[in-house]
């Protein structure tokens, strides 16, 4: 009887150890990567360097915020971090192209930008929305939502 009981206890301890190892392996292989996985959709942020890049960017089916700004503009310096934050935190892909009106004055004139900051929202090559002036994050999100939907 003692030998049989000892065998059962040994078998039980090995089985318990096996389950523990399997649980750790499951956690390492499945749960940890899920927790550490980056978001699937992250937009891009870029400063316009060439008008050809602009044409390509606005033709995208991904909503694209075009921020017409100038380095010397105070309200632009307030709005830019808000736009970057929205792009980085967005659940859906949203791109941000920053256009310096001092370098691309003709492009700004093509889109009737008369004061800055001015944001135009593009989707599939069409202007679907926009606003002028520094806005709070919730106001920018509302404009984006209205333009995209």
FINUDO-249627 format. One record per residue (C-alpha): x, y, z; residue number from 1; residue in three letters. Coordinates in Angstrom, 1 decimal. Example, Ala and Ser with C-alpha at 12.3 -4.5 7.8 and 13.67 -1.06 7.14 Angstrom:
2
u->12.3; v->-4.5; w->7.8; num->1; residu->ALA
u->13.7; v->-1.1; w->7.1; num->2; residu->SER
% end
This chain:
149
u->0.0; v->0.0; w->0.0; num->1; residu->UNK
u->2.8; v->2.5; w->0.9; num->2; residu->UNK
u->4.6; v->1.8; w->-2.4; num->3; residu->UNK
u->1.4; v->2.4; w->-4.4; num->4; residu->UNK
u->0.6; v->5.6; w->-2.4; num->5; residu->UNK
u->4.2; v->6.8; w->-3.0; num->6; residu->UNK
u->3.9; v->6.1; w->-6.7; num->7; residu->UNK
u->0.6; v->8.1; w->-6.9; num->8; residu->UNK
u->2.1; v->11.0; w->-5.0; num->9; residu->UNK
u->5.1; v->11.0; w->-7.3; num->10; residu->UNK
u->2.9; v->10.9; w->-10.4; num->11; residu->UNK
u->0.7; v->13.7; w->-9.0; num->12; residu->UNK
u->3.8; v->15.9; w->-8.4; num->13; residu->UNK
u->5.1; v->15.3; w->-11.9; num->14; residu->UNK
u->1.7; v->16.0; w->-13.4; num->15; residu->UNK
u->1.4; v->19.2; w->-11.3; num->16; residu->UNK
u->4.9; v->20.3; w->-12.5; num->17; residu->UNK
u->4.0; v->19.5; w->-16.1; num->18; residu->UNK
u->0.9; v->21.7; w->-15.9; num->19; residu->UNK
u->2.8; v->24.5; w->-14.3; num->20; residu->UNK
u->5.4; v->24.4; w->-17.1; num->21; residu->UNK
u->2.6; v->24.3; w->-19.7; num->22; residu->UNK
u->0.9; v->27.2; w->-18.2; num->23; residu->UNK
u->4.1; v->29.3; w->-18.2; num->24; residu->UNK
u->4.7; v->28.3; w->-21.8; num->25; residu->UNK
u->1.2; v->29.3; w->-22.8; num->26; residu->UNK
u->1.6; v->32.6; w->-21.0; num->27; residu->UNK
u->5.0; v->33.2; w->-22.7; num->28; residu->UNK
u->3.8; v->32.2; w->-26.2; num->29; residu->UNK
u->0.3; v->33.6; w->-26.3; num->30; residu->UNK
u->-0.5; v->36.1; w->-23.7; num->31; residu->UNK
u->2.7; v->38.1; w->-23.4; num->32; residu->UNK
u->2.8; v->38.8; w->-27.2; num->33; residu->UNK
u->-0.8; v->39.9; w->-27.1; num->34; residu->UNK
u->-0.2; v->42.3; w->-24.3; num->35; residu->UNK
u->3.0; v->43.7; w->-25.8; num->36; residu->UNK
u->1.7; v->43.8; w->-29.4; num->37; residu->UNK
u->1.8; v->47.2; w->-31.0; num->38; residu->UNK
u->-1.4; v->48.7; w->-32.3; num->39; residu->UNK
u->-2.2; v->47.5; w->-35.8; num->40; residu->UNK
u->-3.0; v->50.9; w->-37.2; num->41; residu->UNK
u->-0.7; v->53.8; w->-36.7; num->42; residu->UNK
u->-0.7; v->56.8; w->-39.0; num->43; residu->UNK
u->2.3; v->58.6; w->-40.3; num->44; residu->UNK
u->3.6; v->62.1; w->-39.6; num->45; residu->UNK
u->5.8; v->63.9; w->-42.1; num->46; residu->UNK
u->6.9; v->67.3; w->-43.1; num->47; residu->UNK
u->6.4; v->68.0; w->-46.8; num->48; residu->UNK
u->9.6; v->68.2; w->-48.8; num->49; residu->UNK
u->8.3; v->68.1; w->-52.4; num->50; residu->UNK
u->5.0; v->68.9; w->-54.1; num->51; residu->UNK
u->5.0; v->65.5; w->-55.8; num->52; residu->UNK
u->4.9; v->63.9; w->-52.3; num->53; residu->UNK
u->1.9; v->66.0; w->-51.5; num->54; residu->UNK
u->-0.1; v->64.8; w->-54.6; num->55; residu->UNK
u->0.7; v->61.2; w->-53.7; num->56; residu->UNK
u->-0.3; v->61.6; w->-50.0; num->57; residu->UNK
u->-3.7; v->63.2; w->-50.6; num->58; residu->UNK
u->-4.7; v->60.5; w->-53.1; num->59; residu->UNK
u->-4.6; v->57.9; w->-50.3; num->60; residu->UNK
u->-7.9; v->56.4; w->-49.1; num->61; residu->UNK
u->-6.5; v->56.9; w->-45.6; num->62; residu->UNK
u->-7.8; v->60.2; w->-44.1; num->63; residu->UNK
u->-4.9; v->62.7; w->-44.2; num->64; residu->UNK
u->-4.6; v->65.9; w->-42.2; num->65; residu->UNK
u->-2.7; v->68.6; w->-44.1; num->66; residu->UNK
u->-1.4; v->71.2; w->-41.6; num->67; residu->UNK
u->-0.5; v->74.5; w->-43.3; num->68; residu->UNK
u->1.8; v->76.1; w->-40.7; num->69; residu->UNK
u->4.8; v->78.4; w->-40.3; num->70; residu->UNK
u->7.7; v->78.1; w->-37.9; num->71; residu->UNK
u->7.2; v->81.7; w->-36.6; num->72; residu->UNK
u->3.4; v->81.2; w->-36.0; num->73; residu->UNK
u->2.4; v->81.0; w->-32.3; num->74; residu->UNK
u->-1.0; v->79.2; w->-32.8; num->75; residu->UNK
u->0.7; v->76.8; w->-35.2; num->76; residu->UNK
u->3.1; v->75.8; w->-32.4; num->77; residu->UNK
u->0.1; v->75.1; w->-30.1; num->78; residu->UNK
u->-1.9; v->73.1; w->-32.7; num->79; residu->UNK
u->0.9; v->70.9; w->-34.0; num->80; residu->UNK
u->1.4; v->68.8; w->-30.9; num->81; residu->UNK
u->-2.4; v->68.2; w->-30.7; num->82; residu->UNK
u->-2.4; v->67.0; w->-34.3; num->83; residu->UNK
u->0.5; v->64.7; w->-33.6; num->84; residu->UNK
u->-1.1; v->63.3; w->-30.5; num->85; residu->UNK
u->-4.3; v->62.6; w->-32.5; num->86; residu->UNK
u->-2.4; v->60.7; w->-35.2; num->87; residu->UNK
u->-0.5; v->58.7; w->-32.6; num->88; residu->UNK
u->-3.5; v->57.8; w->-30.5; num->89; residu->UNK
u->-6.0; v->57.2; w->-33.3; num->90; residu->UNK
u->-7.7; v->53.8; w->-33.5; num->91; residu->UNK
u->-7.9; v->54.1; w->-37.2; num->92; residu->UNK
u->-5.1; v->55.1; w->-39.7; num->93; residu->UNK
u->-4.8; v->58.9; w->-39.9; num->94; residu->UNK
u->-1.9; v->60.6; w->-41.6; num->95; residu->UNK
u->-0.5; v->64.1; w->-41.0; num->96; residu->UNK
u->1.4; v->66.0; w->-43.6; num->97; residu->UNK
u->2.9; v->69.3; w->-42.4; num->98; residu->UNK
u->3.2; v->72.0; w->-45.1; num->99; residu->UNK
u->5.4; v->75.1; w->-44.3; num->100; residu->UNK
u->3.7; v->78.0; w->-46.0; num->101; residu->UNK
u->7.0; v->79.8; w->-46.3; num->102; residu->UNK
u->8.4; v->77.0; w->-48.4; num->103; residu->UNK
u->5.2; v->76.1; w->-50.3; num->104; residu->UNK
u->3.3; v->79.4; w->-50.7; num->105; residu->UNK
u->1.9; v->78.3; w->-54.1; num->106; residu->UNK
u->0.5; v->75.1; w->-52.7; num->107; residu->UNK
u->-1.1; v->77.1; w->-49.8; num->108; residu->UNK
u->-2.6; v->79.5; w->-52.3; num->109; residu->UNK
u->-4.0; v->76.6; w->-54.4; num->110; residu->UNK
u->-6.0; v->75.6; w->-51.3; num->111; residu->UNK
u->-7.1; v->79.2; w->-50.4; num->112; residu->UNK
u->-5.0; v->79.2; w->-47.2; num->113; residu->UNK
u->-5.2; v->82.9; w->-46.1; num->114; residu->UNK
u->-4.5; v->82.4; w->-42.4; num->115; residu->UNK
u->-2.6; v->79.8; w->-40.4; num->116; residu->UNK
u->-2.8; v->77.4; w->-38.9; num->117; residu->UNK
u->-5.1; v->75.9; w->-41.5; num->118; residu->UNK
u->-5.9; v->72.2; w->-41.6; num->119; residu->UNK
u->-7.4; v->70.5; w->-44.6; num->120; residu->UNK
u->-8.7; v->67.0; w->-44.3; num->121; residu->UNK
u->-8.3; v->64.8; w->-47.4; num->122; residu->UNK
u->-9.6; v->61.4; w->-48.3; num->123; residu->UNK
u->-9.1; v->59.8; w->-51.7; num->124; residu->UNK
u->-7.8; v->63.0; w->-53.2; num->125; residu->UNK
u->-10.8; v->65.2; w->-52.2; num->126; residu->UNK
u->-11.0; v->67.8; w->-49.5; num->127; residu->UNK
u->-13.6; v->66.5; w->-47.1; num->128; residu->UNK
u->-13.2; v->69.0; w->-44.3; num->129; residu->UNK
u->-11.0; v->71.3; w->-42.4; num->130; residu->UNK
u->-10.7; v->74.2; w->-40.1; num->131; residu->UNK
u->-8.6; v->77.4; w->-39.4; num->132; residu->UNK
u->-7.0; v->78.3; w->-36.1; num->133; residu->UNK
u->-5.7; v->76.5; w->-33.1; num->134; residu->UNK
u->-8.3; v->74.1; w->-31.7; num->135; residu->UNK
u->-8.6; v->71.9; w->-28.7; num->136; residu->UNK
u->-8.1; v->68.1; w->-29.2; num->137; residu->UNK
u->-11.8; v->67.3; w->-28.8; num->138; residu->UNK
u->-12.7; v->70.0; w->-31.4; num->139; residu->UNK
u->-10.1; v->68.6; w->-33.9; num->140; residu->UNK
u->-11.4; v->65.0; w->-33.3; num->141; residu->UNK
u->-15.0; v->66.2; w->-34.0; num->142; residu->UNK
u->-13.9; v->67.9; w->-37.2; num->143; residu->UNK
u->-12.1; v->64.7; w->-38.3; num->144; residu->UNK
u->-15.0; v->62.5; w->-37.4; num->145; residu->UNK
u->-17.4; v->64.8; w->-39.3; num->146; residu->UNK
u->-15.2; v->64.9; w->-42.4; num->147; residu->UNK
u->-14.5; v->61.2; w->-42.5; num->148; residu->UNK
u->-18.0; v->59.9; w->-41.9; num->149; residu->UNK
% end
